[in-house]
Amino acid sequence: MSLLDSDQVQLGRRMWQALEPYHAVTYFAPESREATTELGAKGGWMSYFALRAAPLGAVPAEVVTATFYNFHPSRVARAIPAAWQAAAPARYLAARTDSVDTALRRLLGPAIEAPELAEAAELAREAALMAPTCGRAMAAANMALEWPSEPHLVLWHGQTVLRESRGDGHVAALVTAALDPCETLVMFAAEGRAGVQTLRDGRGWSVDEWTAAEERLLGRGLLDAGAELTDDGLDLRRWVEERTDLAAAPSWQALGQRRCERLAELVGPYVDLIIENGGFAADNPMGLAPLKR
C-alpha cells in the first residue's frame, strides 16, 4: 500500500530537499579538496571517502563499503586505508570542519551573521538530537562528535547528522527490498533520476556488472527488456523511498510541523546562495533537486 499521501512521508522528503544542499558543501566546495590534499589525500574520491568516513575512525575499506552501500568495493579500496596512512581520521575531521567553515563564509557572505541563521541552527540542532541512531552507524558516529559553536557550523553539523541518519535508514530499506548495491543504482537510473553513466562510472561499476544487475532485475520482474521499470519496479522504488522518509520521521515529529516549516523557510535563502555561488552541483549523483519554494 502506498504511503505517498502520508504527512510523515511528505514532511521527511521536504526537509531532506530543503536542507541537503547545506550539507553537500562538504564535498562540492573546493576548500575541502584543498584541505585533504594538504593532508596527503590523492584525488577527489580519496578526499570524499576520508571526509565522510572519518567519524567512524580508521575503519577498513570493507566497513566503508558496507556503510556507504552503493560504491564498488574496488573504488573504496583505492582510497581506504591509504587515506588513513596519509593522515589520522581526527585530522580529516578537523580539516572537514575548517574547510566547511571557510566555504560557507565565502558562499554566504554577510548573510552568515544574520539572526535567521542562528535561529535555523537551533532548530536543526534540536531535530538532529532526536535523529534515530540505533542500527545506524553513520548517524551514531557523527552524533558522537563534538558540536561546533558558531551558528553556521551548528546548522551544518545538525544537517550532517540528519542526512546520515536518513541515509542509514535508506540502506536498511534497500536491504529489506533485497536490492544489492549495483541493482539499487540500476533502478535509480531506470527511474530517470540520474544518468546511467553518472551512476555506473561514478560508483565504480563495470559495464558487465551493470548488465548483470539489469538481468537480475529483469528476472525479478522489476525491469523490462528495455531496462525500464515495470509497474512492480515502480512500486518497489516507491516503497524504498517511502520507508526512507518514514525512517527519518522521528526528528521531524519531535520538531513539529510548524517549526519544520519555519526551519525550511529560514534555510531557503542560504541554500539559494550556496547554489548560486556554485556550492551544490545541479547534476549531483543522487539526483536531488533543491526544494522549489
FENKA-V472334 format. One line per field, one symbol per residue. phi: phi as a letter, one per 40 degrees, with the letter a starting at -180 (. if undefined). psi: psi as a letter, one per 40 degrees, with the letter a starting at -180 (. if undefined). burial: + if it has 16 or more other ideal C-beta (glycine too) atoms within 10 Angstrom, else -. A space follows every 50 residues. Layout:
phi = ???
psi = ???
burial = ???
//
This chain:
phi = .cbdccccccccccccccbddcccddbcccdcccccccchcbgccccccc cccdccgcccdcccdcccgbccdcccccbbcdccccacdccccccccccc dcccccccgccccccccccccccccccccbccbcgbccccccccccccbc dccccccdcccccccccccccccccccfbcdccdcccccccgcacdcdcc cccgcccccccccdccccccgcbcccgbcccccccccccccccccccccd cccccgdccccccccccdcccdcccccgcaccbdccgccdccb
psi = hifdehdddddddddddddddddeddddhdddddddddeeihiddddddd ddeddeagiidddddddddeihdddddedhedddddiidddddddddddd ddddddddadeeeiddddddddddddddeehhehegdddddddeihhidh ddddddddddddddddddddddddddefhiddddddddddeediiddddd ddeeiidddddddddddddeediaeefihidddddddddddddddddedd dddddiddddddddddddddddddddefehhdfidefhhihh.
burial = --+----++-+++++++++++++++++++-+++-+++-+-+---++++++ ++++++--+-+-+++-++++++--++++++-+++-++-+-+++-+++-++ ++++-+++---+-+-++--++-++++++--+++--++++++++----+-- ++++++++++++++++++++++++--+-+-+++++++++++--+-+--++ -++++----+--++-++----++-----++--+--++-++++++++++++ +++-+----+-+++-++++++-+++---++---++--+-++--
//
